[in-house]
Amino acid sequence: MTHAGWARSAIPFLMCCVSAPALAEATNGPAAGPSTVQEIVVTAQRREQSILKVPVAVTALPAATLETRGVTKSSDLGSAVPNLEVNSAFGDTQPNFSLRGVSVANEYNSNQVSPIGVYINDVYIVSRTSQGMGLFDLDRVEVLRGPQGTLFGRNTTGGAINFITREPSLSGSNGYVQLGYGNFNTFTLQAAGETTLAGDQVGVRAAVNYAVGDGQFQNVFPGGKDPDSTDTLQGRLSVRIRPDGSPLDIKLVGYGGRNDPTQAAVFGLLPYRQGLNFFQVDENRVGNNKTSAYGASANISYAISPSLKLISITSWDGGEQNLQQAADGSPLDVLDINWRSRFDQVSEEVRLNYSSSLLNLIAGVYYGADETVTDNTFNIGSVLGPGVNGGFFQHFHQARQSYAVFAQGDINLTHKLVLTLGVRYTDDRIQYGDGSADLFLGNVGGPQTPLATTVPCPGPAGTCAYDPTARFSLKGLSDAPTGRAALSYTFDNGVLVYASYNRGYRAGAINGGGYTSSSGITYVQPETVNAYEIGAKGRFLDGRLTLALAAFYDDYRNQQLQDTRAGPVSFLINAPKSELYGGEAEATFRVTPAFSLYGALGLLHATYQELELQDTNLAGDDLPFAPHVTAQAGVDWTLAHLADGKLIFSPNVNYVSHQYFSPFDTINAVGSAQDNAELQQGAYAKVNASLAWRRGPLVVRAWVDNLFDAKVLGYGLDLRGAGFPYNFLVPEAPRTFGADIRMSF
């Protein structure tokens, strides 16, 4: 599609669609009712602004919205944001975000970063494993669509997601306790409390999240564990210090958490799917997904003058994963994997925020460093011959460093017309070291006898003698300028229209999936996106109708994705060129104080313009996890005033059109054993609902997710092409329901 053709399509889209990213929702916590209309303040441009004044496609989900739409973990966000899909090879663990078609595609290794930057209180979280923890005691979630390469920086080619936790208000004491129980014997507890220690100068807030429940899929294997259970415990402590009369504001946050559920259900060998319903498996070795995440941050701001503020954000974060994955979906030992990694990261950002009647300027510097240490074990049945089991052990240490300098200014050409210009320069360095892998003889869980070194070894597995001292290393360097240019105009009625250009960048990467030969361990080039967007947002009908629209065209280069071949050998490669275009429309309409409607629509066309894998031309194929249509709609309806309280009904539906899980779509590589037609999911809809009675500080709620038990595949990976007699598929959860009670104070 030409740029002119895109523009012709986008203009009627903007004129005919409606949108509003939860703009009319309340921001003061779950106790707010649907009749409340308050301004949402976001930090999408690293400073506080009304969401209606931000010339960016951004969805803000306050705490009340997260509750009514059943969003309790990051993997649920796809049901609340247009053109956002969330999937994973590991269930809720290590989520992969796909925003406007930009994603990690079929990449599953823990050393790779997401092209959708994930932040907690403006701190960039590198590890995708840490991004899968539960959501609790949040103020809001902001989802920024499109490249955010200026203010957020690297690895935001598709957008950014910022989780903003609640902080001490420095105005007395408050808190809540919420208890819940649901099917699959699931018990939940959330609680938070804060107090002000010294007037409005020192405050402390503590929050905890606990959930435990049985597996949501039935395992018919005798004595086998049921997959997809729940077992999480998290805590957070926040301290705020704002000395009386001082320009200093210090916000300290420490957090920690661990998850230990059973692994996600896997559909694998087809003969062992016979006689089972969709929510059953026959698996002899269901493992556990053990993960942990922890860290601390300090956000320190100092008002040098009424117009100039200095901000420093310092953070340290870490985590571990120990995923015991039976990956064949059968009572046989065909493929069992132990994914083990440790993560550490530090970052520092210092910036100046300047504000005047003519100019709003943000300028700063950034440094980030992270390390991943991986020790994976791949047990493969009969890999050494019929009935002779073995596998591969893999170890490596990866270190990355990133340096950046940036600036962005909003120039008020008139009181209605604003020109935004921004630029960022990033320098990234990556080192893969201490790399080793070996082919071994042994059964799952038993002793291993090394037979041959496979890393370092340029040939096929088994062609190099075992050398326990052999090591492989590789380095990569990348740098890139990114930037933003936008022009926005605000009409007399407050409606904002804008047009923008953004350039995004995802750093070069090294393949973490190479363990059968070092020939697959290579450095691949950075991704880039040149994105063009027009949009509009505003309120109408005396503020009862809030709309936000966006249309976009993205020139996407060098997407990093996996090419898996027989061996098994995994190569990380670049897809030279892709074309993405579409739009989003969201709306909230407060029909009466007791009845509100909301809806969202995402349209997407995402195809490869240039891509060849295994001598097969894939130009014209859809990108993985890029459905053409996503839509959400719902109601917040106060049915009655009952016993001095309100009875509120909140149903919603989430629709997702057909999508592919592989860059091959349904094409099979020439001469391969692939069956990629298995790697797709047809269109589906999920219906959720809640019924809540609210009286003052008390809320009693019943809820249901996936009311009609929609049978949905969430992830798929080509294993037939890797030499296995099946493809790897991960189903999504069945219907869940329950009730909870919440008391605030």
Secondary structure as UniProt FT lines:
FT   HELIX           3..16
FT   TURN            23..24
FT   TURN            30..31
FT   TURN            34..35
FT   STRAND          41..42
FT   TURN            44..45
FT   STRAND          49..50
FT   HELIX           51..53
FT   STRAND          58..62
FT   HELIX           63..68
FT   TURN            69..70
FT   HELIX           74..79
FT   TURN            82..83
FT   STRAND          84..87
FT   TURN            91..92
FT   STRAND          96..99
FT   TURN            100..101
FT   TURN            105..106
FT   TURN            110..111
FT   STRAND          116..120
FT   TURN            121..122
FT   STRAND          123..124
FT   TURN            128..129
FT   HELIX           130..132
FT   STRAND          138..145
FT   TURN            149..152
FT   STRAND          159..165
FT   STRAND          174..182
FT   TURN            183..185
FT   STRAND          186..198
FT   TURN            199..201
FT   STRAND          202..213
FT   STRAND          218..219
FT   TURN            222..223
FT   STRAND          230..241
FT   TURN            244..245
FT   STRAND          248..259
FT   HELIX           270..273
FT   TURN            274..275
FT   TURN            278..279
FT   STRAND          280..281
FT   STRAND          288..305
FT   TURN            306..307
FT   STRAND          308..326
FT   STRAND          335..355
FT   STRAND          359..385
FT   TURN            386..387
FT   STRAND          388..412
FT   STRAND          417..441
FT   TURN            444..445
FT   STRAND          449..455
FT   TURN            461..462
FT   TURN            468..469
FT   STRAND          472..490
FT   TURN            492..493
FT   STRAND          496..506
FT   STRAND          509..510
FT   HELIX           518..520
FT   STRAND          523..524
FT   STRAND          527..540
FT   TURN            541..544
FT   STRAND          545..565
FT   TURN            566..568
FT   STRAND          569..592
FT   TURN            593..594
FT   STRAND          595..610
FT   STRAND          612..613
FT   TURN            614..615
FT   STRAND          616..617
FT   TURN            619..620
FT   TURN            624..625
FT   STRAND          629..642
FT   TURN            643..644
FT   STRAND          645..656
FT   STRAND          659..660
FT   TURN            663..666
FT   TURN            670..671
FT   HELIX           676..678
FT   STRAND          680..681
FT   STRAND          684..695
FT   TURN            696..697
FT   STRAND          698..705
FT   TURN            707..708
FT   STRAND          713..717
FT   TURN            720..723
FT   STRAND          728..731
FT   STRAND          736..744
//
